[in-house]
Amino acid sequence: MNHKLAVRTLLERCYSVVTEEDDRKKEEEHVAKALSKYGYPPWTIDRVKQDIVEKSLKDEAKKVKNTRGNHRGMVVVPYVKGLSEAFARLF
């Protein structure tokens, strides 16, 4: 069953490469038509589409959360004797 759900790469390519909404719909239809020709049931494509949409919504929520100032970041400073110890105390 996992092999049948491997159509994810085709649909993710559709969502990441195609920029226009009309072209994206045409590409989805083309992928669905090609896969149905080779015996893939329609529910596999629908499930993968749903998974991709849910993943993109979660990714957007993470981006919003990180832009609220919760992320402190990380600084890497090369070691300089005497100076690096002072920075370590400050940070």
C-alpha positions in Angstrom: 0.0 0.0 0.0 2.9 2.4 0.7 4.0 2.0 -2.9 0.7 3.1 -4.1 0.8 6.2 -2.0 4.2 7.0 -3.5 2.4 9.3 -5.9 3.2 11.9 -3.3 6.3 13.0 -5.3 4.3 13.7 -8.4 1.8 15.8 -6.6 4.4 17.6 -4.4 6.2 18.5 -7.6 2.9 19.9 -8.9 2.4 22.0 -5.8 6.0 23.2 -5.6 6.9 23.8 -9.3 3.6 25.0 -10.8 2.8 28.6 -9.8 -0.5 29.4 -11.5 -3.6 27.9 -10.0 -5.1 27.0 -13.4 -1.9 25.2 -14.4 -1.8 23.4 -11.0 -5.3 22.1 -11.6 -4.4 20.9 -15.1 -1.3 19.2 -13.7 -3.3 17.5 -11.0 -5.8 16.2 -13.6 -2.9 15.0 -15.8 -1.3 13.1 -12.9 -4.7 11.6 -11.9 -5.5 10.6 -15.4 -2.0 9.0 -15.9 -2.2 7.1 -12.6 -5.7 5.8 -13.2 -4.5 4.5 -16.6 -2.0 2.4 -14.6 -4.6 1.1 -12.2 -4.3 3.4 -9.2 -7.6 3.9 -7.5 -8.9 7.5 -7.1 -8.8 7.4 -3.3 -4.9 7.2 -3.4 -4.7 10.5 -5.1 -7.3 12.1 -2.9 -5.5 10.8 0.3 -2.2 12.2 -0.9 -3.7 15.6 -1.8 -5.2 15.7 1.7 -1.9 14.9 3.4 -0.1 17.5 1.4 -2.6 20.2 2.3 -2.5 19.3 6.0 1.3 19.3 5.9 1.4 22.8 4.3 -1.1 24.1 6.9 1.1 22.8 9.7 4.2 24.3 8.1 2.4 27.7 7.8 1.4 27.5 11.5 5.1 26.8 12.4 6.2 29.8 10.4 3.7 32.1 12.2 4.7 30.7 15.5 8.4 31.4 14.8 7.8 34.9 13.7 6.2 35.9 17.1 9.6 36.2 18.7 9.7 32.9 20.4 12.9 31.9 18.6 16.0 33.2 20.2 18.4 32.1 17.6 22.0 31.0 17.8 25.3 32.8 17.4 28.6 31.1 16.6 31.7 33.1 17.4 35.3 31.9 16.8 37.4 31.3 19.9 39.7 34.2 20.9 41.5 33.7 24.2 40.1 36.1 26.8 37.4 37.6 24.6 35.4 34.4 24.1 35.1 33.8 27.9 33.7 37.4 28.3 31.2 36.7 25.6 30.2 33.4 27.2 29.5 35.3 30.5 27.4 37.9 28.7 25.3 35.5 26.7 
